[in-house]
Structure formats: structure tokens, C-alpha cells
């Protein structure tokens, strides 16, 4: 890992990658923060190089998507917040940004973001491989192991389910 990237926390990158429209994306404000520039500066550079950003590299969020993200506190809803719907950059769009924003920091941040996208793809592939192997085992063994397979499937999908809040709270 490059020592020059010590000015940002690499652990921030996975937190800003979201799934929208079935794609892994990073919102414009989040990537601007990582690059250390204002969102408007980032978007000005993108607009000057619009031909580099087709619809599968970058898209503007719909009103419903903005409302959903606002309700999840991903986008600020307070006064002084955004006046326009944000843009979302796919992996290819983020890669294209390195050619538009030519700062050393932007290049180093892009390298780390690309590494994170690769890690995410590997994790997804590993999960698919595990599901395939489990299906093979299920076919091979009789129904006496049905409960074991059901428990394994529940464990595989447990990370996708919402978690129960932890801590103390007033009883209703």
C-alpha cells in the first residue's frame, strides 16, 4: 500500500460504496470528499469531459432514490444541503475520474477504490461458489441432513437481513 495515501483512511472506501440500480456506485459527494475537493469542482470537471461519462459510467439519482437515501441519512435533508439530485459513479466512472482529476491524491484514491471493487467482486464470487457447493451436497445426501442444510442457508443469508438494534431503550 502506498505510504502517500496515509492522508485518508482506507476503511472509509467500503462505507461509501452503495448498490443502486443493481450496480455498485459511489455518490458524487462521497468521492469528492475522498479526493479532497468540493463536489461542485468534481462535477465541473465531469461536465467539461461529458463524453467520458456515458450512462453506464455515471447516472443521476431519481427523486425516489434521493428520498430513500435521505430517509437512511445517507444524504443530508437539512437546510443548506443539496439543491440538485446527486450523481452516482459506477466502477468504470470512478476509473474515468482519474483521467479528469489529475491530482496525485485522486490517482492514489482511485487505486484504492479499484482495489475495493475487486475485493467486493471476489467476495460475491466466493459466496456464489459456496452456494453452488451447498446445492451439490444437498443433492448428494438424503433428507436426514435437511435441517443442517436449512441452517447453513440461514447463516449464508443472515448478513443480508436487517440487524436488531443493540443497547438500552425505554419500554413502550
Steps between C-alpha positions, in 0.01 A plus 500: 500500500641840410615705797383818325139396555533530876305827486175307453364207693471200264220365719277785375485362147279193559259720699433729203440227242125448465278288279259695280319365196682172549844662468769583752539877499651790690307826535658820374530663845664190646760473226566875516569462874744218432677709234510801730308728262160667511215316331442792264865485387466128429179551303647790302788275392251229403287745298808625315571138405142378452593269210704288745195423716227304316192382692663175610789694660295766678132574556290748689288364783123508463286690748391168658863390541587834661202471736605147593860603569384805695281279719806281566699813597744442215415842354440800722144630502572813704494857367814583309524146367495401136277687260547256214474125481841334542687303241614143552824371345540133412837327518573603140397858577734514798781368279424772246517766772872434542552640151285805570635590844872474459615565855731254670241443773227419243724240339587336832137503617390344169751219542356418842141522371579262213654257749183515711277431198715195418472375860123538483483299176714224651281484811188473284658227287602310816143517629363369169755218506400409857132494403580275202696257718222493757247418228724211383522363853124530539446293187750239613367437848152395610234695687651415840739788447220738399514687830876546472467642148216730610718630784794557265279690254367714787857583603591594142210745475521630859741779402245637254217531753456814708659477840321552827599818680741447786492699821262624760171662419189611681222244500181616326 
